[in-house]
Amino acid sequence: MTIQLQNAGKRYRLDWIFRGLDFSFEESKRYAVLGPNGSGKSTLLKVLSGHLTPSKGKVVFMENGKEVPSEHLYRQISYAAPYIELIEE
């Protein structure tokens, strides 16, 4: 899967967390998201995983040359973080 950011930006109220991002994340490659606390790393990861929509621009998810519909992202992407709780049965 390829994840493409196209002029993507995210803001909360009047503050931009990030904006104007153009980047392509390729399958089988590794990436590091670095920055100080509060710099938008978690927000960026939530946008990349489809948990948040960008305020500007778009995120395109591609698999085998075809765009993956947002309702099917759960089949391709998982996201784990210390602040996400799992429901125990």
trRosetta pair geometry for C-beta under 8 A, 3 or more apart (Angstrom, degrees):
i j d omega theta_ij theta_ji phi_ij phi_ji
1 27 5.5 118 44 -77 43 109
1 61 6.3 -12 -173 -170 115 87
1 62 6.7 150 -160 79 62 49
1 63 4.9 -29 -102 -87 80 86
1 68 7.1 -11 -133 -22 115 144
1 76 5.4 101 -68 -178 156 130
1 77 7.6 -114 96 -63 165 90
2 24 6.0 -7 -175 -173 109 99
2 25 6.7 159 -160 80 56 58
2 26 5.7 -11 -112 -112 91 51
2 27 6.3 -78 -65 -23 63 87
2 61 7.6 157 82 -157 52 41
2 62 4.4 -12 59 61 99 105
2 63 7.8 -177 21 -72 69 40
3 24 7.4 159 82 -157 46 50
3 25 4.3 -1 56 52 96 112
3 48 5.7 70 153 -157 155 87
3 59 6.5 -9 -173 -173 92 100
3 60 7.4 158 -158 80 44 50
3 61 5.7 -11 -106 -104 73 69
3 62 7.8 -169 -76 23 29 74
4 23 7.5 -175 -150 92 50 43
4 24 4.8 -11 -105 -107 80 81
4 25 7.6 -151 -70 24 37 68
4 59 7.0 156 80 -159 52 50
4 60 4.4 -11 58 57 106 99
4 61 8.0 -160 23 -69 74 27
4 62 6.8 36 -7 -6 110 113
5 8 4.1 -82 -165 8 98 131
5 21 4.6 -26 140 116 142 102
5 22 6.0 -160 99 -123 86 23
5 23 4.8 22 42 45 113 77
5 24 7.6 -145 25 -70 67 40
5 47 7.9 57 -107 126 110 122
5 48 7.7 -52 -65 -93 107 85
5 54 8.0 121 -143 -69 90 150
5 57 7.0 44 178 135 74 137
5 59 5.9 -20 -101 -105 61 76
6 22 6.2 35 -126 -117 38 81
6 57 5.3 -174 96 -172 62 102
6 58 5.2 -4 58 60 107 78
6 59 7.5 -178 19 -85 79 27
6 60 6.4 40 -12 -7 120 108
7 20 6.1 -29 -147 -130 65 44
7 21 7.3 126 -149 58 13 43
7 22 6.1 10 -57 -69 49 93
7 56 6.7 -78 133 136 90 95
7 57 3.6 -169 94 -100 69 119
7 58 7.7 32 60 19 80 61
8 18 7.6 23 111 107 86 105
8 19 7.7 -142 112 -139 43 40
8 20 7.9 -48 61 54 42 6
8 21 4.6 -40 61 62 90 99
8 22 7.7 149 12 -73 80 43
8 47 6.7 133 172 157 136 144
8 54 4.5 -108 -154 -113 89 157
8 56 6.9 143 -158 89 30 68
8 57 3.9 -128 -81 92 38 133
8 58 6.6 -107 -87 52 89 14
8 59 6.0 48 -98 -63 140 79
9 16 6.1 -37 -174 -148 115 110
9 17 8.0 148 -177 56 67 72
9 18 6.1 -147 -134 105 61 59
9 19 3.1 24 -118 -117 125 74
9 20 6.2 36 -68 -17 111 46
9 21 6.9 150 -71 9 58 87
9 54 6.0 98 58 -175 38 108
9 55 5.6 -61 103 64 82 92
9 56 3.9 7 49 53 108 109
9 57 5.8 105 6 12 73 112
10 16 7.5 120 82 -159 42 63
10 17 4.8 -27 91 50 94 116
10 18 6.0 32 37 48 86 79
10 19 7.6 -154 25 -73 41 68
10 40 7.4 152 68 -153 115 118
10 43 5.5 -166 95 160 149 121
10 44 7.6 -161 20 -82 136 53
10 47 5.8 -131 -53 -66 137 138
10 52 6.7 45 -125 131 139 132
10 54 5.4 -101 -70 -135 80 63
10 55 5.2 123 -129 1 38 98
10 56 7.9 -142 -60 27 32 75
11 14 7.2 -53 171 163 126 11
11 15 6.0 171 -158 90 89 41
11 16 4.5 -50 -92 -99 104 52
11 17 6.2 -178 -100 1 39 76
11 19 7.3 9 -53 -65 99 113
11 55 4.7 -56 27 27 81 168
11 56 7.8 42 -3 -7 104 103
12 15 5.7 -12 64 64 77 94
12 17 6.5 59 -2 -42 93 109
16 19 4.7 -41 -167 -24 136 120
17 40 4.1 141 170 -111 96 120
17 43 4.8 -31 150 92 157 163
17 44 7.8 -155 129 -50 116 76
18 21 5.8 25 145 -37 118 123
18 40 5.0 149 -34 148 102 159
18 43 7.2 168 7 97 105 119
18 44 6.2 33 13 -79 151 103
19 56 6.2 30 -136 56 98 133
20 57 7.8 153 -97 -43 24 143
21 44 7.9 112 -58 -128 173 110
21 57 7.3 -173 56 76 72 166
25 29 7.3 -154 -171 70 64 111
25 31 6.2 -69 -128 -20 104 151
25 48 7.0 49 1 -149 155 124
26 29 4.7 56 75 9 93 127
33 41 4.9 137 134 -144 116 96
33 44 6.2 -175 -147 84 145 134
33 45 6.6 -147 32 -59 166 99
34 41 7.5 -23 -151 -98 3 128
35 39 3.5 -118 146 82 128 152
35 40 7.0 -10 90 49 158 72
35 41 5.3 -178 49 -54 110 107
36 39 5.1 107 60 -36 65 121
40 43 4.7 -59 -157 47 70 118
40 44 5.6 77 142 -29 88 98
41 44 5.9 -57 -152 34 27 111
41 45 6.5 23 154 -15 64 107
42 45 5.6 -54 -147 38 34 111
42 46 6.3 36 153 -21 66 104
42 81 6.9 79 -134 -133 108 154
43 46 5.7 -54 -149 35 32 112
43 47 6.5 31 152 -17 64 104
43 52 6.8 -43 -160 48 69 162
44 47 5.7 -56 -152 36 32 110
44 48 6.2 30 152 -17 67 108
45 48 5.5 -53 -142 40 33 112
45 49 6.1 23 159 -13 66 110
45 79 6.9 138 151 -141 102 119
45 81 7.7 127 106 -70 142 128
46 49 6.0 -60 -141 43 28 104
46 51 4.3 -80 -162 72 82 113
46 52 4.2 53 128 3 109 112
46 79 7.3 92 -106 -170 54 161
47 50 7.9 48 179 -64 28 20
47 51 7.6 -81 -61 56 22 71
47 52 5.0 -54 -78 77 63 99
47 53 7.4 78 -128 -150 81 9
47 54 5.6 63 -145 -69 128 81
47 59 6.1 168 160 -50 88 146
48 59 6.8 -166 -110 -141 40 144
49 73 7.8 123 168 159 54 129
49 77 5.2 173 -149 154 73 132
49 78 7.9 -35 -148 122 120 13
49 79 4.1 39 -153 -64 164 133
50 59 7.4 -151 -85 97 65 139
50 61 7.2 -13 -67 -46 119 141
50 70 6.3 165 -152 -147 124 85
50 73 4.3 37 1 149 174 167
50 77 6.2 126 14 68 117 149
51 79 6.2 -82 -33 44 131 162
53 59 7.9 -145 -141 21 56 111
54 57 5.3 -45 123 71 151 81
54 58 6.3 -162 45 -103 129 27
54 59 6.1 137 -18 -23 118 96
60 67 6.1 -71 -165 -122 95 105
61 67 6.7 93 73 -161 61 65
61 68 4.2 -58 110 49 110 110
61 70 7.8 126 24 -89 129 56
61 73 6.2 128 13 -105 175 100
61 76 7.1 136 177 84 133 151
61 77 7.7 -91 -128 -32 141 130
62 65 6.7 3 -179 -119 110 12
62 66 6.8 150 -153 73 71 27
62 67 5.9 -46 -97 -95 68 49
62 68 6.8 -166 -97 -8 14 88
63 66 6.1 -33 69 64 68 80
63 68 5.1 63 1 -60 111 110
63 76 6.6 -123 -69 -108 138 147
68 72 5.6 -122 -179 84 90 109
68 73 6.2 110 128 -85 122 66
68 76 6.1 -33 -156 0 164 155
69 72 4.9 76 67 12 85 105
69 73 7.8 -120 100 -34 48 75
70 73 5.7 -20 -158 -19 44 117
72 75 5.3 -32 179 20 76 119
72 76 7.1 56 133 -7 81 106
73 76 5.8 -76 -157 47 46 101
73 77 5.3 -23 172 29 89 114
74 77 7.1 -74 -109 58 23 73
79 84 7.3 130 114 -40 87 164
80 84 6.4 -132 -147 58 46 133
81 84 4.9 92 56 -4 79 104
